[in-house]
């Protein structure tokens, strides 16, 4: 019983948890529950969720190794498979981006590889696809997992890992012409021509736009080799508007060394030393390290934006200033040309690289910020790191430019004060800003995965028994009474320790792990994609293996 482990979800986080668990020298009994009919792909990569035109924003070189690189796997695929996705075998590259469904097929192959390795090492792994977990009950000696497949009594485990990954609403079109999510893509394919409003400009929004635009036209290459968009004869008055507060498009993926270079000043050790001093002044002290690292790496850029006069509250304004003053599509074209040239010549832009290599280090302070600094960080400074690591494939920018050049795409700056309204019996939505009123026949909220909190977890017993709670945030201690009553506020997420173990007052609190990204975003805002899944899976597996080793030692000691 002590070696029985349950993983709920077989997407990237579940896969990397399995990979690290089967490194255990002790034979393990592992059960993997998967809600979908096919295990080992993950929601963001399922063919039932995605359109083939939707691209991943992670290349082969960035995917943590399992048993085979994506590039090597692709090179071994038959020609008819590659042709289905427009992949030319001779052009397969470790820094190229491929469709989401292709990555799902790759992950599925790696998952099957791990199952084979597990068996060879003496582990017993049972995979249960089409088994949606409906509840988790934490008891005094075990954790019970219940599914909707008649297992009313549930199955008992010593350790349970919640790796459910992304969470999308069951109903996408909640009102006629009003979609609360861009997934599943199949729900968008029947959107009629007319005015389309898309809230968001990130890759999620681009995904939605690509699905609808390819239903109303085609992307082609002209005689000069430029990508163009040709509306279908039946497309009518199709026109799309992408909207965001800043009215900016994401930038093109840029070249940087992998693995990341090690910072000189804004290091893990330096930031951890600041954390050890307490929350007071932590954000400003960390910004000082960041600005020193940035200035060291790119003095020209530092002078250009007036870095010496900036702080954690004003840096984002300076960062976005030049971009904000230029037409979004003109900037996108210029940025794409620069990124393509740098990729060919393997040129790294120093200031971009400085932001990239420090974002995970700076993220370490977020769980330790007091309430005021937590809000300051989220208001502006956080966005510049997200902007850098959320760059998109070059092909995505080329497609946006092709749509714009064809006259069927525009971008709208909403500002911070806007409203979205729907009317009974009327299709679509109306977006009201301070100066405009925009009417759309169809509206898609494509702002991506939202952060979830403890009350949102779909396992009622964890909520009812107070096993899970929201992550706490310290208030400013200077304004608290001497006894510190109410010194924290619970703002969201799920409270976990550094190994993603659920923190609660209940029994077996160290045996339940929350590795589901939507519930971690509140205190870990830069968690994203497969690299984060790998890091989480490694931490969770290491914690479980270490805990079992301690239990074995204690048994031998008391025998």
SULNORRA-V358236 format. One record per residue. N is the residue number from 0. RES is the residue in three letters. SS is DSSP state (2 for helix, 1 for strand, 0 for the rest). NEAR is the number of other C-alpha atoms within 12 Angstrom. D_CENTER is the distance of its C-alpha to the mean C-alpha in Angstrom with 1 decimal. Layout:
<<N & RES & SS & NEAR & D_CENTER> <N & RES & SS & NEAR & D_CENTER>>
This chain:
<<0 & UNK & 0 & 18 & 34.3> <1 & UNK & 0 & 28 & 32.9> <2 & UNK & 0 & 33 & 30.9> <3 & UNK & 1 & 33 & 29.4> <4 & UNK & 1 & 43 & 25.6> <5 & UNK & 1 & 47 & 23.4> <6 & UNK & 1 & 52 & 19.8> <7 & UNK & 1 & 50 & 18.4> <8 & UNK & 0 & 45 & 16.0> <9 & UNK & 0 & 54 & 16.2> <10 & UNK & 0 & 47 & 12.8> <11 & UNK & 2 & 48 & 11.4> <12 & UNK & 2 & 48 & 11.6> <13 & UNK & 2 & 53 & 15.0> <14 & UNK & 2 & 52 & 16.1> <15 & UNK & 2 & 43 & 15.7> <16 & UNK & 2 & 46 & 17.2> <17 & UNK & 2 & 53 & 20.1> <18 & UNK & 2 & 41 & 20.5> <19 & UNK & 2 & 31 & 21.2> <20 & UNK & 2 & 43 & 23.2> <21 & UNK & 0 & 36 & 25.6> <22 & UNK & 0 & 25 & 26.5> <23 & UNK & 0 & 28 & 28.5> <24 & UNK & 0 & 17 & 32.2> <25 & UNK & 0 & 22 & 32.9> <26 & UNK & 0 & 24 & 32.7> <27 & UNK & 0 & 33 & 29.9> <28 & UNK & 1 & 31 & 29.9> <29 & UNK & 1 & 39 & 26.3> <30 & UNK & 1 & 34 & 25.5> <31 & UNK & 1 & 44 & 22.2> <32 & UNK & 1 & 40 & 21.8> <33 & UNK & 0 & 36 & 19.8> <34 & UNK & 0 & 31 & 20.0> <35 & UNK & 0 & 28 & 19.9> <36 & UNK & 0 & 21 & 23.1> <37 & UNK & 0 & 30 & 21.7> <38 & UNK & 0 & 37 & 20.0> <39 & UNK & 0 & 42 & 17.9> <40 & UNK & 0 & 40 & 15.5> <41 & UNK & 0 & 44 & 12.6> <42 & UNK & 2 & 38 & 11.9> <43 & UNK & 2 & 43 & 9.7> <44 & UNK & 2 & 40 & 12.7> <45 & UNK & 0 & 34 & 15.7> <46 & UNK & 0 & 27 & 18.6> <47 & UNK & 0 & 22 & 19.4> <48 & UNK & 0 & 34 & 16.2> <49 & UNK & 0 & 33 & 15.8> <50 & UNK & 0 & 35 & 18.5> <51 & UNK & 0 & 31 & 19.5> <52 & UNK & 0 & 35 & 19.1> <53 & UNK & 0 & 41 & 15.3> <54 & UNK & 1 & 36 & 14.1> <55 & UNK & 0 & 38 & 11.3> <56 & UNK & 0 & 40 & 10.3> <57 & UNK & 0 & 31 & 11.1> <58 & UNK & 0 & 33 & 14.9> <59 & UNK & 2 & 32 & 17.0> <60 & UNK & 2 & 27 & 17.8> <61 & UNK & 2 & 26 & 14.4> <62 & UNK & 0 & 34 & 13.9> <63 & UNK & 0 & 31 & 15.5> <64 & UNK & 0 & 27 & 18.8> <65 & UNK & 0 & 31 & 19.8> <66 & UNK & 0 & 25 & 23.0> <67 & UNK & 0 & 24 & 22.8> <68 & UNK & 0 & 26 & 20.8> <69 & UNK & 2 & 35 & 19.3> <70 & UNK & 2 & 31 & 22.1> <71 & UNK & 2 & 18 & 24.8> <72 & UNK & 2 & 28 & 23.8> <73 & UNK & 2 & 35 & 23.8> <74 & UNK & 2 & 23 & 27.2> <75 & UNK & 0 & 18 & 28.6> <76 & UNK & 0 & 23 & 27.7> <77 & UNK & 0 & 15 & 30.6> <78 & UNK & 2 & 16 & 31.3> <79 & UNK & 2 & 14 & 31.0> <80 & UNK & 2 & 19 & 27.4> <81 & UNK & 2 & 25 & 26.5> <82 & UNK & 2 & 15 & 28.6> <83 & UNK & 2 & 16 & 26.8> <84 & UNK & 0 & 25 & 23.7> <85 & UNK & 0 & 18 & 25.7> <86 & UNK & 0 & 25 & 25.1> <87 & UNK & 0 & 20 & 28.1> <88 & UNK & 2 & 22 & 28.8> <89 & UNK & 2 & 12 & 30.5> <90 & UNK & 2 & 16 & 27.5> <91 & UNK & 0 & 25 & 24.8> <92 & UNK & 0 & 21 & 23.3> <93 & UNK & 0 & 21 & 20.9> <94 & UNK & 0 & 30 & 19.2> <95 & UNK & 0 & 32 & 19.1> <96 & UNK & 0 & 37 & 16.3> <97 & UNK & 0 & 38 & 17.0> <98 & UNK & 1 & 34 & 16.3> <99 & UNK & 2 & 35 & 13.6> <100 & UNK & 2 & 32 & 16.6> <101 & UNK & 2 & 39 & 18.0> <102 & UNK & 2 & 40 & 15.2> <103 & UNK & 2 & 35 & 15.6> <104 & UNK & 2 & 30 & 19.3> <105 & UNK & 2 & 38 & 18.8> <106 & UNK & 2 & 42 & 16.7> <107 & UNK & 2 & 32 & 19.4> <108 & UNK & 2 & 27 & 22.1> <109 & UNK & 2 & 34 & 20.6> <110 & UNK & 2 & 36 & 20.4> <111 & UNK & 2 & 28 & 24.1> <112 & UNK & 2 & 22 & 24.9> <113 & UNK & 2 & 34 & 23.8> <114 & UNK & 2 & 32 & 25.9> <115 & UNK & 2 & 21 & 28.8> <116 & UNK & 2 & 24 & 28.4> <117 & UNK & 2 & 28 & 28.1> <118 & UNK & 2 & 20 & 31.4> <119 & UNK & 2 & 15 & 33.1> <120 & UNK & 0 & 21 & 32.4> <121 & UNK & 0 & 19 & 33.8> <122 & UNK & 0 & 28 & 30.8> <123 & UNK & 1 & 27 & 30.9> <124 & UNK & 1 & 32 & 27.6> <125 & UNK & 1 & 26 & 27.8> <126 & UNK & 1 & 31 & 25.2> <127 & UNK & 1 & 26 & 25.4> <128 & UNK & 0 & 25 & 23.7> <129 & UNK & 0 & 21 & 24.2> <130 & UNK & 0 & 29 & 24.3> <131 & UNK & 0 & 29 & 22.3> <132 & UNK & 1 & 38 & 22.6> <133 & UNK & 1 & 28 & 24.2> <134 & UNK & 1 & 30 & 25.0> <135 & UNK & 1 & 40 & 24.9> <136 & UNK & 1 & 38 & 28.2> <137 & UNK & 1 & 39 & 28.6> <138 & UNK & 0 & 23 & 32.2> <139 & UNK & 0 & 15 & 34.4> <140 & UNK & 0 & 18 & 34.4> <141 & UNK & 0 & 28 & 31.6> <142 & UNK & 1 & 36 & 28.5> <143 & UNK & 1 & 33 & 29.0> <144 & UNK & 1 & 41 & 26.5> <145 & UNK & 1 & 30 & 27.6> <146 & UNK & 1 & 28 & 26.7> <147 & UNK & 0 & 18 & 28.1> <148 & UNK & 0 & 20 & 30.1> <149 & UNK & 0 & 13 & 33.2> <150 & UNK & 0 & 17 & 32.4> <151 & UNK & 0 & 16 & 33.6> <152 & UNK & 0 & 17 & 34.5> <153 & UNK & 0 & 23 & 31.2> <154 & UNK & 1 & 30 & 30.7> <155 & UNK & 1 & 29 & 30.9> <156 & UNK & 1 & 34 & 28.8> <157 & UNK & 0 & 38 & 29.0> <158 & UNK & 1 & 45 & 25.3> <159 & UNK & 1 & 48 & 22.4> <160 & UNK & 1 & 48 & 18.7> <161 & UNK & 1 & 45 & 16.4> <162 & UNK & 0 & 43 & 13.6> <163 & UNK & 0 & 41 & 13.1> <164 & UNK & 0 & 44 & 9.3> <165 & UNK & 0 & 34 & 8.3> <166 & UNK & 0 & 29 & 11.4> <167 & UNK & 0 & 27 & 13.1> <168 & UNK & 0 & 18 & 16.6> <169 & UNK & 0 & 15 & 19.5> <170 & UNK & 0 & 17 & 21.3> <171 & UNK & 0 & 25 & 19.7> <172 & UNK & 1 & 27 & 22.9> <173 & UNK & 1 & 21 & 24.1> <174 & UNK & 1 & 22 & 27.0> <175 & UNK & 0 & 25 & 28.7> <176 & UNK & 0 & 36 & 26.6> <177 & UNK & 1 & 36 & 23.9> <178 & UNK & 1 & 36 & 20.5> <179 & UNK & 0 & 36 & 17.9> <180 & UNK & 0 & 35 & 15.1> <181 & UNK & 0 & 44 & 14.9> <182 & UNK & 0 & 41 & 14.8> <183 & UNK & 0 & 32 & 16.9> <184 & UNK & 2 & 40 & 18.0> <185 & UNK & 2 & 24 & 21.5> <186 & UNK & 2 & 30 & 21.9> <187 & UNK & 0 & 38 & 21.7> <188 & UNK & 0 & 26 & 24.1> <189 & UNK & 0 & 17 & 27.2> <190 & UNK & 0 & 36 & 26.5> <191 & UNK & 0 & 28 & 29.9> <192 & UNK & 0 & 30 & 30.8> <193 & UNK & 0 & 26 & 31.2> <194 & UNK & 1 & 32 & 29.0> <195 & UNK & 1 & 42 & 25.3> <196 & UNK & 1 & 43 & 23.1> <197 & UNK & 1 & 51 & 19.4> <198 & UNK & 1 & 43 & 17.7> <199 & UNK & 0 & 36 & 14.9> <200 & UNK & 0 & 43 & 15.0> <201 & UNK & 0 & 38 & 11.5> <202 & UNK & 2 & 41 & 10.8> <203 & UNK & 2 & 38 & 10.4> <204 & UNK & 2 & 41 & 13.8> <205 & UNK & 2 & 47 & 15.1> <206 & UNK & 2 & 47 & 14.4> <207 & UNK & 2 & 50 & 16.5> <208 & UNK & 2 & 49 & 19.1> <209 & UNK & 2 & 39 & 19.6> <210 & UNK & 2 & 35 & 20.2> <211 & UNK & 2 & 43 & 22.8> <212 & UNK & 2 & 42 & 24.3> <213 & UNK & 2 & 32 & 25.0> <214 & UNK & 2 & 30 & 26.7> <215 & UNK & 0 & 32 & 29.0> <216 & UNK & 1 & 29 & 29.6> <217 & UNK & 1 & 24 & 28.9> <218 & UNK & 1 & 29 & 27.6> <219 & UNK & 1 & 20 & 30.5> <220 & UNK & 1 & 15 & 31.7> <221 & UNK & 0 & 12 & 35.0> <222 & UNK & 0 & 8 & 37.9> <223 & UNK & 0 & 8 & 36.6> <224 & UNK & 0 & 10 & 33.3> <225 & UNK & 0 & 16 & 31.3> <226 & UNK & 1 & 25 & 28.7> <227 & UNK & 1 & 27 & 30.0> <228 & UNK & 1 & 29 & 29.2> <229 & UNK & 1 & 27 & 32.1> <230 & UNK & 1 & 29 & 32.1> <231 & UNK & 0 & 19 & 33.8> <232 & UNK & 0 & 13 & 37.3> <233 & UNK & 0 & 14 & 36.2> <234 & UNK & 0 & 22 & 33.2> <235 & UNK & 0 & 15 & 35.5> <236 & UNK & 0 & 20 & 34.2> <237 & UNK & 0 & 34 & 30.4> <238 & UNK & 1 & 34 & 28.6> <239 & UNK & 1 & 42 & 25.0> <240 & UNK & 1 & 40 & 23.9> <241 & UNK & 1 & 47 & 20.5> <242 & UNK & 1 & 40 & 20.3> <243 & UNK & 1 & 31 & 18.6> <244 & UNK & 0 & 24 & 20.1> <245 & UNK & 0 & 31 & 20.8> <246 & UNK & 0 & 30 & 21.4> <247 & UNK & 0 & 32 & 19.8> <248 & UNK & 0 & 42 & 18.1> <249 & UNK & 0 & 42 & 15.3> <250 & UNK & 0 & 41 & 17.0> <251 & UNK & 1 & 38 & 17.6> <252 & UNK & 0 & 40 & 16.2> <253 & UNK & 0 & 39 & 18.7> <254 & UNK & 0 & 34 & 20.5> <255 & UNK & 0 & 30 & 20.1> <256 & UNK & 0 & 22 & 21.4> <257 & UNK & 0 & 21 & 19.4> <258 & UNK & 0 & 15 & 19.4> <259 & UNK & 0 & 20 & 19.0> <260 & UNK & 0 & 19 & 22.3> <261 & UNK & 0 & 23 & 23.3> <262 & UNK & 0 & 30 & 23.9> <263 & UNK & 0 & 22 & 27.5> <264 & UNK & 0 & 26 & 27.5> <265 & UNK & 0 & 37 & 24.0> <266 & UNK & 0 & 27 & 23.8> <267 & UNK & 2 & 25 & 22.4> <268 & UNK & 2 & 19 & 26.0> <269 & UNK & 2 & 27 & 26.7> <270 & UNK & 2 & 35 & 23.8> <271 & UNK & 2 & 24 & 24.5> <272 & UNK & 2 & 19 & 28.1> <273 & UNK & 2 & 29 & 27.2> <274 & UNK & 2 & 28 & 25.3> <275 & UNK & 2 & 17 & 28.4> <276 & UNK & 0 & 18 & 30.5> <277 & UNK & 0 & 21 & 28.9> <278 & UNK & 0 & 31 & 26.8> <279 & UNK & 0 & 25 & 29.5> <280 & UNK & 0 & 27 & 28.8> <281 & UNK & 2 & 35 & 25.7> <282 & UNK & 2 & 38 & 23.6> <283 & UNK & 2 & 31 & 26.5> <284 & UNK & 2 & 28 & 27.5> <285 & UNK & 2 & 41 & 24.0> <286 & UNK & 2 & 39 & 24.1> <287 & UNK & 2 & 27 & 27.5> <288 & UNK & 2 & 33 & 26.2> <289 & UNK & 2 & 42 & 23.4> <290 & UNK & 2 & 36 & 26.0> <291 & UNK & 2 & 28 & 28.5> <292 & UNK & 2 & 33 & 26.1> <293 & UNK & 2 & 36 & 25.3> <294 & UNK & 2 & 28 & 29.1> <295 & UNK & 2 & 23 & 30.0> <296 & UNK & 2 & 29 & 27.8> <297 & UNK & 0 & 23 & 28.6> <298 & UNK & 2 & 20 & 31.6> <299 & UNK & 2 & 16 & 32.1> <300 & UNK & 2 & 23 & 28.8> <301 & UNK & 2 & 27 & 29.4> <302 & UNK & 2 & 19 & 32.8> <303 & UNK & 2 & 18 & 31.6> <304 & UNK & 2 & 26 & 29.3> <305 & UNK & 0 & 22 & 31.7> <306 & UNK & 2 & 30 & 29.4> <307 & UNK & 2 & 22 & 32.3> <308 & UNK & 2 & 16 & 32.6> <309 & UNK & 0 & 24 & 29.0> <310 & UNK & 0 & 28 & 27.2> <311 & UNK & 0 & 36 & 23.8> <312 & UNK & 0 & 26 & 24.6> <313 & UNK & 0 & 26 & 25.9> <314 & UNK & 2 & 32 & 23.9> <315 & UNK & 2 & 32 & 21.3> <316 & UNK & 2 & 25 & 24.3> <317 & UNK & 2 & 27 & 25.8> <318 & UNK & 2 & 32 & 22.7> <319 & UNK & 2 & 28 & 22.3> <320 & UNK & 2 & 18 & 26.1> <321 & UNK & 2 & 17 & 27.1> <322 & UNK & 2 & 24 & 24.4> <323 & UNK & 2 & 22 & 25.3> <324 & UNK & 0 & 17 & 28.9> <325 & UNK & 0 & 19 & 28.6> <326 & UNK & 0 & 21 & 28.0> <327 & UNK & 2 & 33 & 24.3> <328 & UNK & 2 & 32 & 25.3> <329 & UNK & 2 & 24 & 27.9> <330 & UNK & 2 & 26 & 25.4> <331 & UNK & 2 & 35 & 22.9> <332 & UNK & 2 & 29 & 25.9> <333 & UNK & 2 & 21 & 26.9> <334 & UNK & 2 & 29 & 23.6> <335 & UNK & 2 & 32 & 23.1> <336 & UNK & 2 & 22 & 26.6> <337 & UNK & 2 & 24 & 26.0> <338 & UNK & 2 & 31 & 22.8> <339 & UNK & 2 & 28 & 24.7> <340 & UNK & 2 & 20 & 27.7> <341 & UNK & 2 & 20 & 25.9> <342 & UNK & 2 & 23 & 24.1> <343 & UNK & 2 & 15 & 27.5> <344 & UNK & 2 & 14 & 29.2> <345 & UNK & 0 & 17 & 26.5> <346 & UNK & 0 & 18 & 26.7> <347 & UNK & 0 & 27 & 24.3> <348 & UNK & 0 & 28 & 24.3> <349 & UNK & 2 & 27 & 24.9> <350 & UNK & 2 & 33 & 23.3> <351 & UNK & 2 & 35 & 20.0> <352 & UNK & 2 & 31 & 20.1> <353 & UNK & 2 & 41 & 21.1> <354 & UNK & 2 & 40 & 18.0> <355 & UNK & 2 & 39 & 15.7> <356 & UNK & 2 & 33 & 17.6> <357 & UNK & 2 & 40 & 17.8> <358 & UNK & 2 & 40 & 14.4> <359 & UNK & 2 & 33 & 13.6> <360 & UNK & 2 & 32 & 17.2> <361 & UNK & 2 & 46 & 17.3> <362 & UNK & 2 & 38 & 14.4> <363 & UNK & 2 & 31 & 17.0> <364 & UNK & 2 & 40 & 19.1> <365 & UNK & 2 & 39 & 17.0> <366 & UNK & 2 & 35 & 18.1> <367 & UNK & 2 & 36 & 21.6> <368 & UNK & 0 & 39 & 22.0> <369 & UNK & 1 & 34 & 24.6> <370 & UNK & 2 & 31 & 24.2> <371 & UNK & 2 & 28 & 25.4> <372 & UNK & 2 & 32 & 23.4> <373 & UNK & 2 & 37 & 20.2> <374 & UNK & 2 & 24 & 20.8> <375 & UNK & 2 & 26 & 21.9> <376 & UNK & 2 & 36 & 18.8> <377 & UNK & 2 & 28 & 16.6> <378 & UNK & 2 & 19 & 19.1> <379 & UNK & 2 & 25 & 18.9> <380 & UNK & 2 & 36 & 18.3> <381 & UNK & 2 & 36 & 14.6> <382 & UNK & 2 & 29 & 14.1> <383 & UNK & 2 & 35 & 15.7> <384 & UNK & 2 & 35 & 13.3> <385 & UNK & 2 & 28 & 10.3> <386 & UNK & 2 & 30 & 12.8> <387 & UNK & 2 & 33 & 13.6> <388 & UNK & 2 & 36 & 10.5> <389 & UNK & 0 & 30 & 9.2> <390 & UNK & 0 & 35 & 12.6> <391 & UNK & 1 & 40 & 13.2> <392 & UNK & 0 & 36 & 15.7> <393 & UNK & 2 & 36 & 19.3> <394 & UNK & 2 & 36 & 20.1> <395 & UNK & 2 & 40 & 17.8> <396 & UNK & 2 & 39 & 19.8> <397 & UNK & 2 & 33 & 23.0> <398 & UNK & 2 & 40 & 22.4> <399 & UNK & 2 & 46 & 21.8> <400 & UNK & 2 & 33 & 25.0> <401 & UNK & 2 & 32 & 26.9> <402 & UNK & 2 & 37 & 26.2> <403 & UNK & 2 & 31 & 27.3> <404 & UNK & 2 & 21 & 30.3> <405 & UNK & 0 & 25 & 31.3> <406 & UNK & 0 & 20 & 31.4> <407 & UNK & 0 & 35 & 28.9> <408 & UNK & 1 & 34 & 25.9> <409 & UNK & 1 & 33 & 25.9> <410 & UNK & 1 & 35 & 23.7> <411 & UNK & 1 & 32 & 24.4> <412 & UNK & 1 & 30 & 24.0> <413 & UNK & 0 & 29 & 23.8> <414 & UNK & 0 & 19 & 24.3> <415 & UNK & 0 & 15 & 23.5> <416 & UNK & 0 & 16 & 26.1> <417 & UNK & 0 & 22 & 25.6> <418 & UNK & 1 & 20 & 26.0> <419 & UNK & 1 & 26 & 25.1> <420 & UNK & 1 & 21 & 28.0> <421 & UNK & 0 & 25 & 29.0> <422 & UNK & 0 & 18 & 32.6> <423 & UNK & 0 & 12 & 34.2> <424 & UNK & 0 & 11 & 35.4> <425 & UNK & 0 & 18 & 33.7> <426 & UNK & 0 & 26 & 30.9> <427 & UNK & 0 & 34 & 27.8> <428 & UNK & 1 & 34 & 27.4> <429 & UNK & 1 & 29 & 28.7> <430 & UNK & 1 & 36 & 26.8> <431 & UNK & 1 & 23 & 29.0> <432 & UNK & 0 & 22 & 28.6> <433 & UNK & 0 & 15 & 31.3> <434 & UNK & 0 & 14 & 33.2> <435 & UNK & 0 & 16 & 32.2> <436 & UNK & 1 & 17 & 31.9> <437 & UNK & 1 & 31 & 29.9> <438 & UNK & 1 & 28 & 30.6> <439 & UNK & 1 & 35 & 28.4> <440 & UNK & 0 & 32 & 29.5> <441 & UNK & 1 & 40 & 26.0> <442 & UNK & 1 & 47 & 22.9> <443 & UNK & 1 & 48 & 19.2> <444 & UNK & 1 & 41 & 16.6> <445 & UNK & 0 & 34 & 13.6> <446 & UNK & 0 & 28 & 11.7> <447 & UNK & 0 & 30 & 8.5> <448 & UNK & 0 & 34 & 7.3> <449 & UNK & 0 & 26 & 9.7> <450 & UNK & 0 & 32 & 10.4> <451 & UNK & 0 & 30 & 13.0> <452 & UNK & 1 & 29 & 16.1> <453 & UNK & 2 & 37 & 18.7> <454 & UNK & 2 & 27 & 20.8> <455 & UNK & 2 & 22 & 18.1> <456 & UNK & 0 & 36 & 18.0> <457 & UNK & 0 & 25 & 19.9> <458 & UNK & 0 & 28 & 22.3> <459 & UNK & 2 & 22 & 25.3> <460 & UNK & 2 & 24 & 27.2> <461 & UNK & 2 & 35 & 24.5> <462 & UNK & 2 & 24 & 24.7> <463 & UNK & 2 & 20 & 28.5> <464 & UNK & 0 & 21 & 29.4> <465 & UNK & 0 & 25 & 27.2> <466 & UNK & 0 & 36 & 25.5> <467 & UNK & 0 & 41 & 22.2> <468 & UNK & 0 & 32 & 22.2> <469 & UNK & 0 & 32 & 20.1> <470 & UNK & 1 & 33 & 19.2> <471 & UNK & 1 & 32 & 22.2> <472 & UNK & 1 & 31 & 22.5> <473 & UNK & 1 & 30 & 25.8> <474 & UNK & 0 & 27 & 28.0> <475 & UNK & 0 & 26 & 30.1> <476 & UNK & 2 & 23 & 32.8> <477 & UNK & 2 & 17 & 35.4> <478 & UNK & 2 & 17 & 35.6> <479 & UNK & 0 & 14 & 35.9> <480 & UNK & 0 & 12 & 39.2> <481 & UNK & 0 & 10 & 40.5> <482 & UNK & 0 & 10 & 39.6> <483 & UNK & 0 & 14 & 35.9> <484 & UNK & 0 & 13 & 35.8> <485 & UNK & 0 & 17 & 32.5> <486 & UNK & 0 & 20 & 30.9> <487 & UNK & 1 & 22 & 27.3> <488 & UNK & 1 & 20 & 25.4> <489 & UNK & 1 & 24 & 22.8> <490 & UNK & 1 & 28 & 20.1> <491 & UNK & 1 & 29 & 17.3> <492 & UNK & 1 & 36 & 14.9> <493 & UNK & 0 & 43 & 16.7> <494 & UNK & 0 & 39 & 19.0> <495 & UNK & 1 & 36 & 18.4> <496 & UNK & 0 & 27 & 20.0> <497 & UNK & 0 & 25 & 18.8> <498 & UNK & 0 & 29 & 18.8> <499 & UNK & 0 & 38 & 16.8> <500 & UNK & 1 & 35 & 20.1> <501 & UNK & 1 & 39 & 20.7> <502 & UNK & 0 & 30 & 23.1> <503 & UNK & 0 & 28 & 25.9> <504 & UNK & 0 & 16 & 29.6> <505 & UNK & 0 & 25 & 29.9> <506 & UNK & 0 & 23 & 31.2> <507 & UNK & 0 & 26 & 29.2> <508 & UNK & 0 & 32 & 26.4> <509 & UNK & 0 & 33 & 25.5> <510 & UNK & 0 & 44 & 25.3> <511 & UNK & 1 & 45 & 22.3> <512 & UNK & 1 & 49 & 18.8> <513 & UNK & 1 & 48 & 15.7> <514 & UNK & 0 & 49 & 12.8> <515 & UNK & 0 & 48 & 10.8> <516 & UNK & 2 & 44 & 7.5> <517 & UNK & 2 & 35 & 8.5> <518 & UNK & 2 & 41 & 11.7> <519 & UNK & 0 & 45 & 10.6> <520 & UNK & 0 & 34 & 8.8> <521 & UNK & 0 & 35 & 12.4> <522 & UNK & 0 & 41 & 13.7> <523 & UNK & 0 & 39 & 10.8> <524 & UNK & 0 & 33 & 9.1> <525 & UNK & 0 & 35 & 7.8> <526 & UNK & 0 & 33 & 5.9> <527 & UNK & 0 & 32 & 3.0> <528 & UNK & 2 & 33 & 4.5> <529 & UNK & 2 & 36 & 8.2> <530 & UNK & 2 & 28 & 9.6> <531 & UNK & 2 & 31 & 8.2> <532 & UNK & 2 & 37 & 9.2> <533 & UNK & 2 & 32 & 12.5> <534 & UNK & 2 & 32 & 13.1> <535 & UNK & 2 & 42 & 12.7> <536 & UNK & 2 & 42 & 14.8> <537 & UNK & 2 & 32 & 17.4> <538 & UNK & 2 & 30 & 17.8> <539 & UNK & 2 & 44 & 18.3> <540 & UNK & 2 & 41 & 20.7> <541 & UNK & 2 & 28 & 22.6> <542 & UNK & 2 & 29 & 23.2> <543 & UNK & 2 & 40 & 24.5> <544 & UNK & 2 & 33 & 26.7> <545 & UNK & 2 & 22 & 28.1> <546 & UNK & 2 & 24 & 28.8> <547 & UNK & 2 & 29 & 30.7> <548 & UNK & 2 & 19 & 32.6> <549 & UNK & 2 & 15 & 33.7> <550 & UNK & 2 & 17 & 34.8> <551 & UNK & 2 & 17 & 36.8> <552 & UNK & 2 & 13 & 38.4> <553 & UNK & 2 & 12 & 39.4> <554 & UNK & 2 & 12 & 40.9> <555 & UNK & 2 & 10 & 43.0> <556 & UNK & 2 & 9 & 44.1> <557 & UNK & 2 & 8 & 45.3> <558 & UNK & 0 & 7 & 46.8>>
